Amino acid sequence: MSFTKKDLSYSSNTFYMKKLYITLFVSLAFTTVSFCQDTNSVSPISDNLGNTESSHAIYKGTLLTSLSMDYNELKYNSEYSDHSFKTLGAPVISVGYGLFKFMDFRLTYGLNHDRSYYSQVGSRSSYHSNIQFGSKINLFQQKKWMPELSYSLYYNSDEFVANTLAFSYNLGDNFRLGGNFGLELYDIELKTNPRQWYFSLNARYEFFEGFGAFADIKSQDRVYEYMKTQIGVYYRLNNNMQFHLNGGKVFYVESNGDLNEYFSSGGFSWMLFGNK
C-alpha cells in the first residue's frame, strides 16, 4: 500500500480556479505578513523567529544570510494501518539582498531527507530539494496607531505561489506583536485545494538586550484544517548576528484518523555590509 501526505484527504467544499491569473489578482487585494521596526538590526528583517514572516524588507545594500536545520515528524494512526513521516531539512540556506530602500529579493534552498514508515510495507527513505524565491515590499512604517505593513510574493518549487501581507506593531521597547494573512496558489492542474488561505499571529518579548522569547500560532486550510503552534528563544550576539531555537506541535481540526505532528528548528541569521 502506497501512502503519502498527499493521500491524506478530507471532504470539504473547495473552490476551483479556472485561471491562475484571476486568483493572483484577487490575492493582491486581500493578502497579509508580520513583525518588526525600522532599526539597523538583524531582528526586524529575519524570517526565522516563528512561522510569521518579517514585515520589513531587507535594508538597501544589505546582504542577509541564514542557515538552519529543521526537523518534522508526523504520525498517522487509523484502524487499518499506522504510518509515520520524518523530514530533516539540513541545510536550509537563505540569502537576501536589499535592492532598494523599500524592496528586497530573497532566495531559499533546502535539502530534505525524508523517511517514511508504513505498517504494511515497512520503511523507505528519499531525498528532495526545495527552492523558493521572491521579493518583499514595504508598504507602511509604524506611525502612531498604524502598524508596519509589507507585501511579499514568492514562488516555491513545490508548485505554488505565496502571497503574504505582513504587519507588526511595537508596544514599547521590548514587546512586539505581528501577524500574517496570506494565500498560497497551487498549480491549477491539481484537482484539489488549488488555493489555501492562512493566518498567523506572533508575539515577541525581549527580556534584556539581545535575549528574548517568542510564541507563534498559524492556522491554514491545507489537506486538513490545522493550527500550528510554537515557542522559541533567540539570542542576538550583536546587531548583525542572531541565533534562534524553537519547537512546536500541529493540532488538526479534522481527519480520518489520529494525526500527531511535531517540529523543531535551530539556526542563525547574519547581516552583512549593511545599513538601512
C-alpha positions as CSV (number, residue, x, y, z in Angstrom):
1,M,0.0,0.0,0.0
2,S,1.5,3.3,-1.1
3,F,0.7,6.2,1.2
4,T,2.0,9.8,1.2
5,K,1.0,13.0,2.9
6,K,-0.9,14.0,-0.3
7,D,-3.1,10.9,0.1
8,L,-4.4,12.3,3.4
9,S,-7.7,13.9,2.3
10,Y,-10.9,15.1,3.8
11,S,-14.3,16.1,2.4
12,S,-15.0,19.8,2.2
13,N,-16.4,22.2,-0.4
14,T,-13.4,23.8,-2.2
15,F,-13.4,26.4,-5.0
16,Y,-11.6,25.5,-8.1
17,M,-9.7,28.2,-10.1
18,K,-10.3,28.4,-13.8
19,K,-7.5,30.8,-14.4
20,L,-4.4,31.3,-12.2
21,Y,-4.1,35.0,-13.1
22,I,-7.6,35.7,-11.8
23,T,-6.8,34.3,-8.4
24,L,-3.5,36.2,-8.4
25,F,-5.4,39.4,-9.0
26,V,-7.8,38.7,-6.2
27,S,-5.0,37.8,-3.8
28,L,-3.3,41.1,-4.4
29,A,-6.4,42.8,-2.8
30,F,-6.6,40.6,0.2
31,T,-3.2,39.3,1.5
32,T,-1.1,39.8,4.8
33,V,2.6,39.2,6.8
34,S,4.4,40.1,10.2
35,F,6.8,41.7,12.6
36,C,9.4,44.4,13.0
37,Q,10.6,48.0,13.3
38,D,12.9,50.2,11.2
39,T,16.1,49.8,13.2
40,N,19.6,48.8,12.0
41,S,19.4,45.3,13.4
42,V,19.1,41.8,12.0
43,S,16.0,41.1,14.1
44,P,13.4,43.2,12.1
45,I,14.3,41.6,8.8
46,S,14.8,37.9,9.7
47,D,12.0,35.4,9.0
48,N,13.3,32.8,11.4
49,L,11.5,33.7,14.6
50,G,8.4,31.6,14.0
51,N,6.1,30.9,11.1
52,T,5.2,34.6,10.8
53,E,7.2,36.5,8.2
54,S,9.0,39.8,8.9
55,S,7.1,42.9,7.9
56,H,10.2,44.7,6.8
57,A,12.2,44.4,3.6
58,I,16.0,43.9,3.9
59,Y,17.7,47.3,4.2
60,K,19.1,48.7,1.0
61,G,22.6,47.4,0.2
62,T,22.4,44.8,3.0
63,L,23.0,41.1,2.4
64,L,21.0,38.9,4.8
65,T,22.1,35.2,5.1
66,S,20.6,32.5,7.3
67,L,21.4,28.8,8.0
68,S,19.1,26.5,9.8
69,M,18.3,22.8,10.4
70,D,14.6,21.8,10.6
71,Y,13.0,18.6,11.8
72,N,9.4,17.5,11.4
73,E,7.7,14.2,12.4
74,L,4.1,13.2,11.6
75,K,2.4,10.1,12.8
76,Y,-0.9,8.8,11.4
77,N,-2.8,6.0,13.1
78,S,-6.0,4.5,11.8
79,E,-7.9,1.3,12.4
80,Y,-6.4,-0.1,9.3
81,S,-2.7,0.8,9.5
82,D,-0.1,3.1,11.1
83,H,2.2,5.4,9.2
84,S,4.9,7.9,10.1
85,F,6.8,10.6,8.1
86,K,10.0,12.2,9.3
87,T,11.7,15.0,7.5
88,L,15.1,16.5,8.3
89,G,15.9,19.7,6.5
90,A,19.6,20.1,6.6
91,P,20.8,22.5,5.5
92,V,18.2,25.2,4.8
93,I,20.0,28.2,3.4
94,S,18.6,31.6,2.7
95,V,20.2,34.6,1.0
96,G,18.5,38.0,0.6
97,Y,19.6,41.4,-0.6
98,G,18.1,44.9,-0.2
99,L,17.6,46.2,-3.8
100,F,16.0,49.5,-2.8
101,K,15.0,51.2,0.4
102,F,11.5,49.6,0.1
103,M,12.2,46.3,-1.7
104,D,14.4,43.2,-1.4
105,F,15.0,39.9,-3.1
106,R,15.2,36.6,-1.2
107,L,16.3,33.1,-2.2
108,T,15.9,30.0,0.0
109,Y,17.3,26.5,-0.7
110,G,16.5,23.4,1.4
111,L,17.8,19.8,1.1
112,N,15.4,17.4,2.8
113,H,15.9,13.8,3.9
114,D,12.5,12.1,4.1
115,R,11.9,8.8,5.9
116,S,8.5,7.2,5.9
117,Y,7.2,4.1,7.6
118,Y,4.1,2.0,6.6
119,S,3.0,-0.7,8.9
120,Q,2.1,-2.9,5.9
121,V,5.2,-2.4,3.8
122,G,8.0,-1.2,6.0
123,S,10.1,1.9,5.7
124,R,11.8,3.8,2.9
125,S,14.0,6.9,2.6
126,S,14.4,9.6,-0.1
127,Y,15.9,13.0,-0.6
128,H,14.4,16.0,-2.3
129,S,15.4,19.7,-2.6
130,N,13.2,22.8,-2.5
131,I,13.8,26.3,-3.8
132,Q,11.8,29.4,-3.1
133,F,12.5,32.9,-4.4
134,G,10.7,36.3,-4.5
135,S,10.5,39.8,-3.1
136,K,9.2,41.8,-0.2
137,I,7.9,45.4,-0.5
138,N,7.5,47.8,2.4
139,L,4.1,49.5,2.4
140,F,3.8,51.4,5.6
141,Q,6.1,52.2,8.6
142,Q,4.7,52.1,12.1
143,K,3.3,55.6,13.0
144,K,1.0,56.3,16.0
145,W,-1.8,53.7,15.7
146,M,-0.8,52.5,12.2
147,P,1.2,49.2,12.2
148,E,4.1,48.4,9.9
149,L,2.9,46.7,6.8
150,S,4.6,44.9,3.9
151,Y,3.6,42.6,1.0
152,S,5.6,39.7,-0.4
153,L,5.3,37.4,-3.4
154,Y,7.2,34.1,-3.5
155,Y,7.4,31.2,-6.0
156,N,8.1,27.8,-4.5
157,S,9.4,24.7,-6.4
158,D,6.6,22.7,-4.8
159,E,4.4,24.3,-7.4
160,F,2.8,27.1,-5.5
161,V,2.9,30.9,-5.3
162,A,2.7,32.5,-1.9
163,N,1.2,36.0,-1.4
164,T,1.6,37.5,2.1
165,L,0.7,40.7,3.8
166,A,2.7,41.2,7.0
167,F,2.1,43.6,9.8
168,S,3.8,44.4,13.1
169,Y,3.3,46.8,16.0
170,N,5.8,47.6,18.7
171,L,4.4,48.3,22.2
172,G,7.3,49.9,24.0
173,D,10.9,48.9,23.5
174,N,10.5,45.2,24.5
175,F,7.2,43.8,23.1
176,R,6.3,43.3,19.5
177,L,3.1,41.9,18.1
178,G,2.9,40.8,14.4
179,G,0.8,38.7,12.1
180,N,0.4,37.3,8.5
181,F,-2.6,36.9,6.3
182,G,-1.8,35.1,3.0
183,L,-2.8,32.9,0.2
184,E,-0.9,30.0,-1.5
185,L,-1.9,29.3,-5.1
186,Y,-1.1,25.9,-6.3
187,D,-0.9,24.6,-9.9
188,I,-4.5,24.6,-11.1
189,E,-3.9,21.3,-12.8
190,L,-4.1,19.8,-9.3
191,K,-7.7,18.9,-8.8
192,T,-7.9,19.5,-5.0
193,N,-7.3,22.7,-3.0
194,P,-5.8,24.9,-5.7
195,R,-5.8,27.8,-3.2
196,Q,-5.1,27.8,0.5
197,W,-5.5,30.7,2.9
198,Y,-3.5,31.1,6.1
199,F,-3.3,33.4,9.1
200,S,-0.7,33.7,11.8
201,L,0.0,35.7,14.9
202,N,3.4,36.2,16.6
203,A,4.2,37.8,20.0
204,R,7.8,38.5,21.0
205,Y,9.3,39.8,24.2
206,E,12.9,40.8,24.7
207,F,13.9,40.3,28.4
208,F,17.1,42.1,28.1
209,E,19.2,43.4,25.3
210,G,19.8,40.6,22.8
211,F,17.8,37.9,24.5
212,G,14.1,37.2,24.1
213,A,11.4,34.7,23.5
214,F,8.5,34.4,21.0
215,A,5.2,32.5,20.6
216,D,3.6,31.8,17.2
217,I,0.3,30.5,16.0
218,K,-0.6,29.7,12.4
219,S,-3.8,28.4,11.0
220,Q,-4.1,27.1,7.5
221,D,-6.6,25.1,5.4
222,R,-4.2,22.7,3.7
223,V,-5.0,19.0,3.4
224,Y,-6.6,19.3,6.9
225,E,-7.5,22.4,8.7
226,Y,-4.9,22.8,11.4
227,M,-3.4,25.2,13.9
228,K,0.4,25.2,14.1
229,T,1.7,26.4,17.5
230,Q,5.3,27.0,18.6
231,I,7.5,28.7,21.1
232,G,11.2,29.7,20.9
233,V,14.0,31.8,22.1
234,Y,16.6,33.9,20.3
235,Y,19.9,35.5,21.2
236,R,21.4,38.4,19.3
237,L,25.2,38.3,19.5
238,N,25.3,41.8,18.1
239,N,23.2,43.9,15.7
240,N,24.4,41.7,12.8
241,M,24.1,38.1,14.0
242,Q,21.2,36.3,15.8
243,F,20.7,32.7,16.9
244,H,17.3,31.0,17.3
245,L,15.9,27.8,18.6
246,N,12.2,26.8,18.6
247,G,9.8,23.9,18.6
248,G,6.1,23.2,18.4
249,K,3.1,21.0,17.7
250,V,0.4,20.9,15.0
251,F,-3.2,20.5,16.1
252,Y,-5.5,19.1,13.4
253,V,-9.2,20.1,13.3
254,E,-10.5,17.2,11.2
255,S,-9.0,14.0,10.0
256,N,-9.9,10.4,9.2
257,G,-7.5,9.0,11.8
258,D,-5.3,10.0,14.6
259,L,-2.7,12.6,13.5
260,N,0.2,13.8,15.6
261,E,2.8,16.2,14.3
262,Y,5.8,17.8,16.0
263,F,8.6,20.0,14.7
264,S,11.7,21.9,15.8
265,S,14.3,24.2,14.2
266,G,17.6,25.9,15.1
267,G,20.0,28.2,13.3
268,F,21.3,31.7,12.8
269,S,20.9,34.8,10.7
270,W,23.7,37.1,9.7
271,M,23.5,40.6,8.2
272,L,26.4,41.8,6.1
273,F,27.5,45.1,4.6
274,G,24.6,47.0,5.5
275,N,22.9,49.9,6.8
276,K,19.2,50.5,6.3
